[in-house]
Amino acid sequence: MRLGKRAAAAPSIALPLETPRLLIREFTAGDIEAVHAYSSLPEVTQFLIWGPNSLEQSKQSILAFLDDQKEKQRNNFDLAVVLKQVRKRGEKRRLAGAVGLKLVDWDNRTAEIGYVLHPDYWGAGYAAEAAHAVMAAAFHDLGLQRIVASCDQRNKASARVMEKLGMRREGAFRRSKYIQGAWRDEYLYAILAEEFAL
Ligand SMILES: CC(C)(COP(=O)(O)OP(=O)(O)OC[C@H]1O[C@@H](n2cnc3c(N)ncnc32)[C@H](O)[C@@H]1OP(=O)(O)O)[C@@H](O)C(=O)NCCC(=O)NCCS
């Protein structure tokens, strides 16, 4: 027996999400500068399937996020990761990066998660904190069974984030992606709803 089809009023993630240090919210058109600040950097995108982005490409990605927000049966949740604490008076809340959740296989209640941060914010545990909150909402609000993530085998920080999230390495793929002129080897990680610690 197959799991039921997605209802017309499809479940969605209740936003914004809050963690001790972060606010995870929808992107807005005003985020373009902060998004371009990281998506244009080669050190950020070296292991990704996109980038480094031109300003036009960053604008197009924000427009795609805004379009996704209007979908009734939304499959892509690209969310802004914002630091809650304002360090100086008059300083805006800082947009550090993004977490993306993609419903890759609704019939089998499976989504894929990814994350990217500006290097100014690396090494402080923000990616794990943000991804954990999105995964909790995805399991709870969307009723998912399984969340997967993949990374280039050389991307040690990303693999470590997956491990800190309690994900298990399920596979090591050889030359599975052709990115920026080269074949890449990847790891696949996954976690099930019953394994996820809220
Ligand atoms: C991957 C990324 C989001 C991690 O963000 P972050 O906020 O620094 O991640 P966290 O601080 O939560 O955790 C990083 C972990 O990796 C470890 N790490 C970082 N660089 C490492 C390296 N070169 N070798 C081994 N471990 C490394 C850190 O020590 C930390 O583990 P710890 O908490 O046990 O000490 C960030 O590096 C990034 O934006 N990279 C570019 C985009 C990207 O590659 N995204 C992933 C796509 S699959």
The ligand as an ORCA input file, in Angstrom:
! r2SCAN-3c Opt
* xyz 0 1
  C      29.601     23.659      5.639
  C      29.317     24.930      6.438
  C      27.858     25.343      6.238
  C      29.569     24.643      7.917
  O      29.152     25.773      8.677
  P      29.614     25.986     10.207
  O      28.618     26.888     10.860
  O      31.040     26.366     10.238
  O      29.411     24.517     10.769
  P      29.454     24.095     12.294
  O      30.260     25.115     13.066
  O      28.074     23.801     12.743
  O      30.252     22.710     12.221
  C      31.421     22.562     11.435
  C      32.182     21.366     11.935
  O      33.138     20.985     10.948
  C      34.443     20.986     11.526
  N      35.357     21.367     10.453
  C      35.429     22.525      9.806
  N      36.389     22.481      8.860
  C      36.925     21.244      8.926
  C      37.982     20.578      8.235
  N      38.646     21.184      7.243
  N      38.275     19.295      8.583
  C      37.596     18.674      9.552
  N      36.581     19.247     10.264
  C      36.266     20.520      9.948
  C      34.345     21.990     12.645
  O      35.381     21.789     13.591
  C      32.964     21.665     13.197
  O      32.957     20.476     13.955
  P      32.990     20.519     15.582
  O      31.773     21.307     16.012
  O      32.949     19.079     15.970
  O      34.263     21.203     15.961
  C      30.246     26.103      5.990
  O      31.574     25.672      6.069
  C      29.934     26.572      4.580
  O      29.060     27.429      4.371
  N      30.670     26.018      3.583
  C      30.445     26.391      2.187
  C      29.112     25.858      1.654
  C      29.036     24.341      1.771
  O      29.993     23.643      1.456
  N      27.867     23.875      2.189
  C      27.607     22.442      2.324
  C      27.160     21.878      1.038
  S      27.058     20.104      1.074
*
